[in-house]
């Protein structure tokens, strides 16, 4: 007797689509720049922290904190 294997809804070597989409979604440069500007304004528009602002904005947007 031959039994049919159940069909999988996705490739078993990759995570389900919902996890894949979340893992690969990256904020655009425009989104990062907008958030970095918000951080700059919140600091009182003091210059000299643009790299920190950019990296913080990028981290927040990737993790969904903002």
N, C-alpha and C positions, 0 to 999 in steps of 0.2 A: 504494500500500500504506500502510495506517495502522498505526502502531505505538503501543502503549499506553505511557504514561509510568509509570515505577516509582512505587509508592505510598511516600510518606514516612511514617515512624513518628511524626513530630512536625511541627509547623508550622515551615517553614524560616526564618521570621523570629525565632524564639525558640530559645534554647539547649535542648539535650536535657533531659529532666525531671530527671536526676540533678544537673546543674549548677544548674538553676533552684531545686530544693529546697534545696540547700546555700546558695545565694546569698540566699534569702529567709527562711531559718530564723533567727529572732532569739531570744535568751534572754529569758525572762520576767523581770519585776521581782523575783519571788521568788528566781529563780536568781541574779540580779545581787546582790540583797541578801545572800543566803547567802554568796556569794564575797567580797563587800565586808566582811562580818563576819569571815570567815576572815583577811583581810588585816589588819583591825583587831586581832584577837587576836595574829597573828604579830608585829605591831609592839609588842606589850606593852601593848595596850589604852590607848594614848595617844590622847587626843582631839584634834580639830582637823584631821583629815585625811579627813573623811568624803567630800568631793567627789573627792579623789584616789583613794580606795579604790573609790568607785562607778565612776569612769571606767576605772580599771585593770581592775576585775572585768568590766565590760561589754566592754572590748577583748579580754580573755583569752577570755571565753566566745564571742564572735563569731568569733575566729580559731581556736578549738579548742585553745588552749594549756592549758586546765585540764580 
